[in-house]
Amino acid sequence: MNAQPSLVVGDPIEILDAAAEPAAMVRFENISKTYPAHRGKPGVVALRGIDLAIARGSITGVIGRSGAGKSSLVRLINGLEKPTAGRVVVDARDISALTGRDLRLAQRSIGMIFQHFNLLSSRTAADNIALPLEIAGWSKADIRARVSELLALVGIADKHDRYPSELSGGQKQRVGIARALATRPDVLLSDEATSALDPQTTRAILDLLANINRELGVTIVLITHEMSVVRQLAKEVVVLDAGHVVERGHVADIFTHPKHPITQSFLAEVTGDSLPVSLAGRIVQEPGGQAVIRVQVRGAGAGDTLIARLARELGLDVSLLSARIDEIGGRHVGALVLGIPGGEGAAARTLAWLSQFQISAERLGYVA
C-alpha cells in the first residue's frame, strides 16, 4: 500500500492495547462488572468487556457521563470491588484475585484522592497525612520525617498543625494528595478530585499532579466528567459510555478527530464550534465571495505551513479569518478558519487537496 503524503497530520493514535503493552502498569483483561439486584432495585451492568492497558508512568484520563462506569473502573484498580468476569492486573499482580492481608499490602502501592477530600476533621493536616503510615506500622520518627517531606512537596509546609476546618478547598485537596502519596505508591487514582474546586484552584491542583508525575514517576489515572481537566493534564484519554470503552488514544488525537458522538459532545463543551461574532454574522450559505473553511491543524507552525502551501500549490490568495491554537497533551493543535477566494470551484479544490493529506476540514459557508 502506498504511503499517504504528509503535511500537518499529527502522530498516529497510540492505542492503549492490553496485549501489545508489556510496560503497562494497569491492565484490564476482558473485564465485566455487574451489581446484583438489591432491595427491589434491578441489577446493573456497570462495565462490559473492557480490555485496556495504562502505561507505566503515564497520566491517563478516563472520562464519561454519570453512570458510564468510571467509579466502578477505579474501584477495580484498588481492589475495593471485584470484577464479575476478567482480571485486573496492577504492576504485574492480579489484584482482582487478592484478599485479606495480601490485598491490603497491594493497596499501599495504590494511592487515592477524592472529590470531597475525605479528611478526618479531628486530625490536623499532618495527622491526616500520617494516618496511612500509622496503619502500615511506621515508626514515629519516620512518620514525622515523611509527613514533613510531603507537606513541602504539595506546597503547604506552613499548614502542619491546621485542622481541615481552617483550610481552603485547595489546601484540603493538597493534604489529600499528600496522604495518598504517603506510602510511596506506584499508582495514584484521582476520582473527580477537582470537581468541587473553583477554576483557578483546579488549575493549581492539576499543575501539582503534573509535577508529581514528572518528579516521582507515579502513574496517574484521572477519573473525570470534565474534558477541560483531561485537556490540561492527561496524555492519554479513555472515553466510557454505558460501560463500554467507545474511544481511546492520545488526547491531542481525540481532540482533533473525535469519532464517537459522546466524545464529540464532551469536546463541544470545551472548545465549542463558535466563531468570532463579527465573522459568524457575515457567513451565508449562498455561494459568492470567499468560501469559509475551518481546518484542524496539528504541530507548531502547522498553520503557517498550510497557508503557504495552499497559496503555492493551488495559486490561492488565502485569508486567515480566525485561528485558535492550544497545547494539548504536549502537542500543538488548533483550528484555522480560512477565506478561499474563487467561489464554489476553489472551495472544492481546496477541500480535495486537504483530504489527500488526511486533514480534517469543513466548509462553513461564504462571506462577501
Buried (B, 14 or more C-beta within 10 A) or exposed (E): EEEEEEBBBBEEBBEBEBEEBEEBBBBBBEBBBBBEEEEEEEEBBBBBEBBBBBBBBBBBBBBBBEBBBBBBBBBBBBBBBBBBBBBBBBBEBEBBEBEEEEBEEBBBBBBBBBBEBEBEEEBBBBBBBBBBBEEEEBEEEEBBEBBBBBBEBBBBEEBBEBBBEEBEBBBBBBBBBBBBBBBEBBBBBBBBBBEBBEEEBBBBBBEBBBEBBEEBEBBBBBBBBBBBBBBBBBBBBBBBBBBBBBBBBBBBBBBBBBEBEBBEEBBEEBBEEEBEEEBEEBBEEEEEBBBBBBBBBBBEEBBEBBBEBBEEEBEBEBBEBBBEBBEBBEBBBBBBBBBBEBBEEBBBBBBEBBEEBBBBBEBBBBBE
